[in-house]
């Protein structure tokens, strides 16, 4: 079992932590019946990268950003191609880049305490860790709604939306964990889930607004999404408008283009595109402003640059899609495919 073990920081990640996890996952593929991954404590599986460490390291080391993004993408791809079952226990907050360890695992278990999401757009950044791929495979335009707003899902809704495969009551999670760890026959894994996880749980709480979500987020520009929300006029639409209007105009436009481009791409191509976008984001001010607000003044309103959608043109968005680490990234992903 691998444990993300920084509970005081809600198991947020660092490059050494990620490198160790990647090493273990590669080693265990040849030795184990299954691999189980969870977070230490009961508050979080993981909450993405440690923003304080990330900001400081990026300032000191020009390769830090490249190394952690490309390495995380390789791990993400490895999990999707893994030869034995990986079980991800979403114990608590399961957010952002931490999903790279489990979102493409064969088994992903949510509890009533699980909170799932990709809130990067709130930081003036973009959803990554394969979000281009998995958000494009949601029902309707649910993925676009979640990715552009940064909204989260909780409990059984995570299963209903397709991000988890099973729902387990929190008081049964330790039983599930110990039973899986004692399993020596991978053919018995399905029976373990069948016996311990819940077979019946609530309907998707977003069902009543799914039609509205799909109608509004089917628009192919941020401006038209906002117009559709204004036309809808319901309390949900007004709340969503308020959320989007607080976000970085650049982050919104980059994220939407990313999702639209990803509609026809396989996972490998999505990860390659996301890696370039992530690194290019750090050439411009919005992501640093978003991190500043989170770390220094949570009550402050970010000063995005530009601050208006009307000041963001297509050429500005083009800059985020320029290949910057293509050869290195392709070689690492190919290494995953070629491993024995």
FENDA-V432175 format. One record per pair of residues at least 12 apart in sequence whose ideal C-beta (glycine too) atoms are under 10 Angstrom apart, sorted by the first residue. I is the first residue (numbers start at 0). J is the second residue. Records with the same first field share a line. If there is no record, write none. Layout:
I = J + J
This chain:
0 = 23 + 27 + 31 + 33 + 34 + 35 + 36 + 37 + 86 + 88 + 176 + 179 + 180
1 = 19 + 20 + 23 + 24 + 27 + 34 + 35 + 36 + 37 + 85 + 100
2 = 20 + 35 + 36 + 37 + 38 + 39 + 40 + 88
3 = 16 + 17 + 20 + 36 + 37 + 38 + 39 + 40 + 43 + 44 + 45 + 46 + 97 + 100
4 = 16 + 19 + 37 + 38 + 39 + 40
5 = 38 + 39 + 40 + 43 + 45 + 46 + 49
6 = 38 + 39 + 40 + 41 + 42 + 43 + 91
7 = 39 + 40 + 42
8 = 43 + 45 + 46 + 49 + 50 + 51 + 52
9 = 38 + 39 + 40 + 42 + 43 + 44 + 45 + 46 + 47 + 49 + 91 + 92 + 94 + 97
10 = 37 + 38 + 39 + 40 + 42 + 43 + 44 + 45 + 46 + 47 + 49 + 90 + 91 + 92 + 93 + 94 + 97
11 = 43 + 45 + 46 + 47 + 48 + 49 + 50 + 51 + 52 + 53 + 92 + 94 + 95 + 96 + 97
12 = 45 + 46 + 47 + 48 + 49 + 52 + 53 + 67 + 71 + 95 + 96 + 97 + 99 + 100
13 = 48 + 49 + 52 + 53 + 56 + 67
14 = 48 + 49 + 52 + 53 + 56 + 60 + 63 + 64 + 66 + 67 + 70 + 71
15 = 52
16 = 45 + 48 + 49 + 52
17 = 48 + 66 + 67 + 70 + 71 + 74 + 96 + 97 + 99 + 100
18 = 66 + 67 + 70 + 74
20 = 36 + 70 + 71 + 74 + 99 + 100
21 = 70 + 71 + 73 + 74 + 77 + 99 + 100
23 = 36
24 = 36 + 74 + 77 + 78 + 81 + 85 + 100
25 = 73 + 74 + 77 + 81 + 335 + 338
27 = 81 + 83 + 85
28 = 77 + 80 + 81 + 82 + 83 + 85 + 338
29 = 82 + 83 + 338 + 339
30 = 83
31 = 83 + 84 + 85 + 180 + 185
32 = 83 + 84 + 179 + 180 + 181 + 182 + 183 + 184 + 185 + 186 + 187 + 188
33 = 81 + 83 + 84 + 85 + 86 + 105 + 106 + 179 + 180 + 182 + 183 + 185 + 188 + 191
34 = 78 + 81 + 83 + 84 + 85 + 86 + 87 + 100 + 104 + 105 + 179
35 = 84 + 85 + 86 + 87 + 88 + 104 + 106 + 108 + 175 + 176 + 179 + 180 + 182
36 = 78 + 85 + 86 + 87 + 88 + 89 + 97 + 100 + 101 + 104 + 107
37 = 86 + 87 + 88 + 89 + 90 + 91 + 100 + 101 + 108 + 172 + 176
38 = 87 + 88 + 89 + 90 + 91 + 92 + 93 + 97 + 100
39 = 90
40 = 90 + 91
41 = 90 + 91 + 110 + 112 + 169 + 172
42 = 90 + 91 + 92 + 112 + 114
43 = 89 + 90 + 91 + 92 + 93 + 94 + 97 + 112 + 113 + 114
44 = 87 + 88 + 89 + 90 + 91 + 92 + 93 + 94 + 97 + 98 + 100 + 101 + 109 + 113 + 114 + 115
45 = 87 + 89 + 90 + 91 + 92 + 93 + 94 + 95 + 96 + 97 + 98 + 99 + 100 + 101
46 = 91 + 92 + 93 + 94 + 95 + 96 + 97 + 114 + 118
47 = 92 + 93 + 94 + 95 + 96 + 97 + 98 + 99 + 116 + 117 + 118 + 119 + 122 + 124 + 127 + 128
48 = 67 + 68 + 71 + 95 + 96 + 97 + 119 + 290
50 = 95 + 122 + 289 + 290 + 291 + 293 + 294
51 = 290 + 293 + 294
53 = 67 + 96 + 281 + 290
54 = 286 + 287 + 290 + 291 + 293 + 294
57 = 281 + 286 + 287 + 290
58 = 287
61 = 281
64 = 277 + 278 + 280 + 281 + 324
65 = 274 + 277 + 278 + 281 + 323 + 324 + 327 + 328
66 = 324 + 327
67 = 96 + 277
68 = 96 + 127 + 128 + 270 + 273 + 274 + 275 + 276 + 277 + 278 + 280 + 281 + 324 + 328
69 = 270 + 271 + 274 + 277 + 278 + 324 + 327 + 328 + 330 + 331 + 332
70 = 99 + 328 + 331
71 = 96 + 97 + 98 + 99 + 100 + 127 + 128 + 129 + 270 + 273 + 274 + 277
72 = 99 + 127 + 128 + 129 + 267 + 269 + 270 + 271 + 273 + 274 + 277 + 324 + 328 + 331 + 332 + 335
73 = 99 + 270 + 274 + 328 + 330 + 331 + 332 + 333 + 334 + 335
74 = 99 + 100 + 128 + 331 + 335
75 = 96 + 98 + 99 + 100 + 101 + 102 + 103 + 127 + 128 + 129 + 132 + 266 + 267 + 269 + 270 + 273 + 332 + 335
76 = 99 + 103 + 129 + 266 + 267 + 269 + 270 + 271 + 331 + 332 + 333 + 334 + 335 + 336
77 = 99 + 100 + 103 + 331 + 332 + 334 + 335 + 336 + 338
78 = 98 + 99 + 100 + 101 + 102 + 103 + 104 + 105 + 129 + 335
79 = 102 + 103 + 104 + 105 + 129 + 132 + 266 + 267 + 270 + 335
80 = 103 + 266 + 267 + 332 + 335 + 336 + 338
81 = 103 + 104 + 105 + 335
82 = 338
83 = 105 + 185 + 188
84 = 104 + 105 + 106 + 179 + 182 + 185 + 188 + 189
85 = 100 + 101 + 103 + 104 + 105 + 106 + 107
86 = 101 + 104 + 105 + 106 + 107 + 108 + 164 + 165 + 175 + 176 + 179 + 180 + 182 + 188 + 191 + 192
87 = 100 + 101 + 102 + 103 + 104 + 105 + 106 + 107 + 108 + 109 + 163 + 164
88 = 101 + 106 + 107 + 108 + 109 + 110 + 113 + 163 + 165 + 167 + 172 + 173 + 175 + 176 + 179
89 = 101 + 102 + 107 + 108 + 109 + 110 + 112 + 113 + 114 + 115 + 154 + 157 + 158 + 162 + 163 + 165 + 167 + 172
90 = 108 + 109 + 110 + 112 + 113 + 167 + 169 + 172 + 173 + 176
91 = 110 + 112 + 113 + 114 + 169
92 = 112 + 113 + 114 + 115 + 116 + 151
93 = 107 + 109 + 113 + 114 + 115 + 116 + 151 + 152 + 157 + 162 + 163
94 = 114 + 115 + 116 + 117 + 118 + 119 + 149 + 151
95 = 116 + 117 + 118 + 119 + 122 + 124 + 126 + 127 + 128 + 130 + 149
96 = 117 + 119 + 126 + 127 + 128 + 277
97 = 128
98 = 115 + 116 + 117 + 126 + 127 + 128 + 129 + 130 + 133 + 162
99 = 127 + 128 + 129 + 270
100 = 128
101 = 128 + 162 + 163
102 = 115 + 117 + 128 + 129 + 130 + 132 + 133 + 162 + 163
103 = 128 + 129 + 132 + 133 + 266
104 = 164
105 = 164 + 188
106 = 163 + 164 + 165 + 179 + 188 + 189 + 191 + 192 + 196
107 = 157 + 158 + 161 + 162 + 163 + 164 + 165
108 = 157 + 158 + 163 + 164 + 165 + 166 + 167 + 172 + 175 + 176 + 179 + 192 + 195 + 196
109 = 152 + 153 + 154 + 155 + 156 + 157 + 158 + 159 + 160 + 162 + 163 + 164 + 165 + 166 + 167 + 169 + 196 + 200
110 = 153 + 154 + 155 + 157 + 163 + 165 + 166 + 167 + 168 + 169 + 170 + 171 + 172 + 175 + 196 + 197
111 = 153 + 154 + 155 + 166 + 167 + 168 + 169 + 170 + 197 + 200 + 201
112 = 153 + 154 + 168 + 169 + 172
113 = 151 + 152 + 153 + 154 + 155 + 156 + 157 + 158 + 162 + 163 + 166 + 167 + 169
114 = 151 + 152 + 153 + 154 + 156 + 157
115 = 145 + 151 + 152 + 153 + 154 + 156 + 157 + 158 + 160 + 162 + 163
116 = 145 + 146 + 148 + 149 + 150 + 151 + 152 + 153 + 157 + 162
117 = 129 + 130 + 133 + 134 + 142 + 145 + 146 + 149 + 150 + 151 + 254
118 = 145 + 146 + 148 + 149 + 150 + 151
119 = 146 + 149 + 250 + 254 + 277 + 280 + 286 + 289
120 = 145 + 146 + 147 + 148 + 149 + 150 + 242 + 243 + 245 + 246 + 247 + 250 + 251 + 253 + 254 + 289
121 = 148 + 149 + 150 + 242 + 245 + 246 + 247 + 250 + 289 + 292 + 293 + 301
122 = 149 + 246 + 247 + 250 + 280 + 285 + 286 + 287 + 288 + 289 + 290 + 291 + 292 + 293 + 301
123 = 246 + 247 + 248 + 249 + 250 + 251 + 253 + 280 + 283 + 284 + 285 + 286 + 287 + 288 + 289 + 290 + 291 + 292 + 301 + 303 + 304
124 = 149 + 247 + 249 + 250 + 253 + 254 + 276 + 277 + 280 + 281 + 285 + 286 + 289 + 290
125 = 146 + 247 + 249 + 250 + 251 + 253 + 254 + 255 + 256 + 257 + 258 + 273 + 276 + 277 + 279 + 280 + 286 + 319
126 = 142 + 145 + 146 + 147 + 149 + 250 + 254 + 257 + 258 + 273 + 276
127 = 257 + 269 + 270 + 272 + 273 + 274 + 276 + 277 + 280
128 = 270 + 273 + 277
129 = 261 + 266 + 267 + 269 + 270 + 273
130 = 142 + 145 + 146 + 254 + 257 + 258 + 261 + 269 + 273
131 = 146 + 254 + 257 + 258 + 259 + 260 + 261 + 262 + 264 + 266 + 268 + 269 + 270 + 272 + 273 + 276
132 = 258 + 261 + 262 + 264 + 265 + 266 + 267 + 268 + 269 + 270 + 272 + 273
133 = 146 + 160 + 161 + 162 + 261 + 266 + 269
134 = 146 + 147 + 162 + 254 + 257 + 258 + 261 + 269
135 = 257 + 258 + 259 + 260 + 261 + 262 + 263 + 264 + 269
136 = 161 + 261 + 262
137 = 160 + 161 + 162 + 212 + 213
138 = 159 + 160 + 161 + 203 + 205 + 206 + 209 + 212 + 213
139 = 205 + 209 + 210 + 211 + 212 + 213 + 214 + 216 + 217
140 = 209 + 211 + 212 + 213 + 214 + 215 + 216 + 217 + 218 + 224 + 258
141 = 160 + 161 + 203 + 205 + 209 + 212 + 213 + 216
142 = 160 + 161 + 162 + 212 + 216 + 258 + 261
143 = 212 + 213 + 215 + 216 + 217 + 218 + 224 + 254 + 255 + 258 + 259
144 = 205 + 208 + 209 + 211 + 212 + 213 + 215 + 216 + 224 + 239
145 = 160 + 162 + 205 + 212 + 216
146 = 216 + 251 + 254 + 255 + 257 + 258
147 = 216 + 221 + 224 + 239 + 242 + 243 + 246 + 250 + 251 + 252 + 254 + 255 + 258
148 = 216 + 238 + 239 + 242 + 243 + 245 + 246 + 251
149 = 242 + 243 + 245 + 246 + 250 + 254
150 = 205 + 238 + 239 + 242
152 = 203 + 204 + 205
153 = 204
154 = 166 + 169 + 200 + 201 + 204
155 = 197 + 199 + 200 + 201 + 202 + 203 + 204
156 = 200 + 201 + 202 + 203 + 204 + 205 + 206
158 = 196 + 197 + 200 + 201 + 203
159 = 200 + 201 + 202 + 203 + 204 + 205 + 206
160 = 203 + 205
164 = 192 + 196
165 = 192 + 193 + 195 + 196 + 197 + 198 + 200
166 = 196 + 197 + 198 + 199 + 200 + 201
167 = 192 + 195 + 196 + 197 + 200
168 = 195 + 196 + 197 + 200
171 = 195 + 196 + 197
172 = 195 + 196
174 = 191 + 194 + 195
175 = 191 + 192 + 194 + 195 + 196
176 = 195
178 = 190 + 191 + 192 + 194 + 195
179 = 191 + 192 + 195
205 = 235
207 = 235
208 = 231 + 233 + 235 + 236 + 239
211 = 227 + 228 + 231 + 233 + 235 + 236 + 239
212 = 235 + 236 + 239
214 = 227 + 228 + 230 + 231 + 236
215 = 227 + 228 + 229 + 230 + 231 + 235 + 236 + 239 + 240
216 = 228 + 239 + 255 + 258
218 = 255
219 = 255 + 256 + 258 + 259
220 = 252 + 255 + 256 + 259 + 308
221 = 243 + 246 + 248 + 251 + 252 + 254 + 255 + 256 + 308 + 311
222 = 251 + 252 + 308 + 309
224 = 239 + 240 + 243 + 251 + 255
225 = 239 + 240 + 243 + 244 + 251 + 308
227 = 240
228 = 240 + 241 + 242 + 243 + 244
243 = 308
244 = 308
245 = 300 + 301 + 303
246 = 285 + 289 + 301 + 303
247 = 280 + 283 + 284 + 285 + 286 + 288 + 289 + 301 + 303 + 304 + 305 + 306 + 311
248 = 285 + 303 + 304 + 305 + 306 + 307 + 308 + 309 + 310 + 311 + 315
249 = 280 + 283 + 284 + 285 + 286 + 303 + 304 + 305 + 306 + 308 + 310 + 311 + 315 + 316 + 318 + 319
250 = 280 + 285 + 286 + 289 + 303 + 311 + 319
251 = 303 + 308 + 311
252 = 308 + 311 + 312 + 313 + 315 + 316 + 319
253 = 276 + 279 + 280 + 285 + 311 + 315 + 316 + 317 + 318 + 319 + 320
254 = 276 + 319
255 = 316
256 = 276 + 313 + 316 + 317 + 319 + 320
257 = 269 + 272 + 273 + 276 + 316 + 319 + 320
260 = 272 + 276 + 320
261 = 273
266 = 332
267 = 328 + 329 + 332 + 333 + 335 + 336
268 = 332
270 = 328 + 331 + 332
271 = 322 + 324 + 325 + 328 + 329 + 332
272 = 319 + 320 + 322 + 328
273 = 328
274 = 322 + 323 + 324 + 325 + 327 + 328 + 329 + 331 + 332
275 = 319 + 320 + 321 + 322 + 323 + 324 + 325 + 328
276 = 318 + 319 + 320 + 321 + 323
277 = 319 + 323 + 324
278 = 319 + 321 + 322 + 323 + 324 + 328
279 = 318 + 319 + 320 + 321 + 322 + 323 + 324
280 = 318 + 319
282 = 318 + 319 + 321 + 323
283 = 304 + 315 + 318 + 319
284 = 302 + 303 + 304
285 = 301 + 302 + 303 + 304 + 305 + 306
288 = 301 + 302 + 303 + 304
289 = 301 + 303
